[in-house]
């Protein structure tokens, strides 16, 4: 899949697929600035999420940027930043 847009819904879907959690209820509400640890996702889960994004979107993410992303907003910024650089 190739696209240049990655949304919070995309991130929620991939997080749930990776963890096996149901899509509804687990990540509801305003979670953009909530620490991943507070919503039950550790660094291993985020690496799995990054790997799934890379496979699904055919991209290679900067591990340092992803490792520094402690909230969904920061994670989205890292992924969408990759799309912006790739499009330039």
C-alpha positions as a LaTeX table, in Angstrom:
\begin{tabular}{lrrr}
\hline
Residue & $x$ (\AA) & $y$ (\AA) & $z$ (\AA) \\
\hline
Unk1 & 0.00 & 0.00 & 0.00 \\
Unk2 & 1.36 & 3.37 & $-0.93$ \\
Unk3 & $-0.16$ & 6.57 & 0.35 \\
Unk4 & 1.01 & 9.85 & 1.73 \\
Unk5 & $-1.43$ & 10.22 & 4.60 \\
Unk6 & $-1.37$ & 8.56 & 7.99 \\
Unk7 & $-4.08$ & 9.35 & 10.51 \\
Unk8 & $-4.82$ & 8.70 & 14.16 \\
Unk9 & $-7.37$ & 6.10 & 13.06 \\
Unk10 & $-4.63$ & 4.35 & 11.05 \\
Unk11 & $-2.39$ & 4.34 & 14.12 \\
Unk12 & $-5.17$ & 3.06 & 16.38 \\
Unk13 & $-5.99$ & 0.26 & 13.94 \\
Unk14 & $-2.36$ & $-0.86$ & 13.68 \\
Unk15 & $-1.82$ & $-0.64$ & 17.46 \\
Unk16 & $-4.88$ & $-2.83$ & 18.03 \\
Unk17 & $-3.87$ & $-5.32$ & 15.32 \\
Unk18 & $-0.42$ & $-5.65$ & 16.88 \\
Unk19 & $-1.67$ & $-6.10$ & 20.40 \\
Unk20 & $-4.70$ & $-8.19$ & 19.58 \\
Unk21 & $-6.91$ & $-5.72$ & 21.45 \\
Unk22 & $-10.37$ & $-4.94$ & 20.08 \\
Unk23 & $-10.46$ & $-1.75$ & 18.01 \\
Unk24 & $-13.41$ & $-0.31$ & 19.86 \\
Unk25 & $-13.12$ & 0.93 & 23.39 \\
Unk26 & $-9.41$ & 0.52 & 24.03 \\
Unk27 & $-8.15$ & 3.68 & 22.36 \\
Unk28 & $-11.30$ & 5.79 & 22.48 \\
Unk29 & $-11.23$ & 9.38 & 23.60 \\
Unk30 & $-8.60$ & 12.03 & 23.25 \\
Unk31 & $-5.36$ & 10.06 & 23.38 \\
Unk32 & $-3.20$ & 12.24 & 21.12 \\
Unk33 & $-1.07$ & 13.58 & 23.97 \\
Unk34 & $-1.34$ & 10.61 & 26.32 \\
Unk35 & 1.89 & 8.72 & 26.97 \\
Unk36 & 1.86 & 5.32 & 25.30 \\
Unk37 & 2.75 & 3.72 & 28.64 \\
Unk38 & $-0.46$ & 5.17 & 30.11 \\
Unk39 & $-2.59$ & 3.47 & 27.45 \\
Unk40 & $-0.79$ & 0.15 & 27.78 \\
Unk41 & 1.81 & 0.22 & 25.00 \\
Unk42 & 5.50 & $-0.30$ & 25.80 \\
Unk43 & 8.54 & 0.20 & 23.57 \\
Unk44 & 8.30 & $-3.33$ & 22.19 \\
Unk45 & 4.70 & $-2.73$ & 21.12 \\
Unk46 & 5.77 & 0.49 & 19.41 \\
Unk47 & 8.54 & $-1.28$ & 17.53 \\
Unk48 & 5.99 & $-3.84$ & 16.36 \\
Unk49 & 3.70 & $-0.98$ & 15.32 \\
Unk50 & 6.52 & 0.71 & 13.38 \\
Unk51 & 7.31 & $-2.58$ & 11.65 \\
Unk52 & 3.68 & $-3.04$ & 10.66 \\
Unk53 & 3.55 & 0.52 & 9.28 \\
Unk54 & 6.71 & $-0.06$ & 7.27 \\
Unk55 & 5.29 & $-3.24$ & 5.74 \\
Unk56 & 1.85 & $-1.81$ & 5.08 \\
Unk57 & 2.99 & 1.50 & 3.61 \\
Unk58 & 6.21 & 0.34 & 1.97 \\
Unk59 & 8.38 & 2.82 & 3.86 \\
Unk60 & 11.36 & 2.71 & 6.20 \\
Unk61 & 10.98 & 4.73 & 9.38 \\
Unk62 & 13.80 & 6.35 & 11.33 \\
Unk63 & 14.14 & 4.21 & 14.46 \\
Unk64 & 15.42 & 7.16 & 16.51 \\
Unk65 & 12.37 & 9.28 & 15.66 \\
Unk66 & 10.01 & 6.43 & 16.45 \\
Unk67 & 11.89 & 5.64 & 19.66 \\
Unk68 & 11.54 & 9.24 & 20.79 \\
Unk69 & 7.79 & 9.30 & 20.11 \\
Unk70 & 6.18 & 8.83 & 23.50 \\
Unk71 & 2.66 & 9.89 & 22.51 \\
Unk72 & 0.38 & 9.14 & 19.57 \\
Unk73 & 0.79 & 12.75 & 18.37 \\
Unk74 & 4.58 & 12.40 & 18.29 \\
Unk75 & 4.29 & 9.02 & 16.55 \\
Unk76 & 1.96 & 10.49 & 13.92 \\
Unk77 & 4.34 & 13.42 & 13.41 \\
Unk78 & 7.23 & 11.01 & 12.87 \\
Unk79 & 5.31 & 8.98 & 10.28 \\
Unk80 & 3.78 & 11.95 & 8.44 \\
Unk81 & 7.16 & 13.67 & 8.49 \\
Unk82 & 8.55 & 10.68 & 6.63 \\
Unk83 & 5.84 & 11.07 & 3.97 \\
Unk84 & 6.63 & 14.79 & 3.62 \\
Unk85 & 10.34 & 14.11 & 3.11 \\
Unk86 & 9.62 & 11.33 & 0.63 \\
Unk87 & 7.29 & 13.60 & $-1.38$ \\
Unk88 & 9.85 & 16.44 & $-1.59$ \\
\hline
\end{tabular}
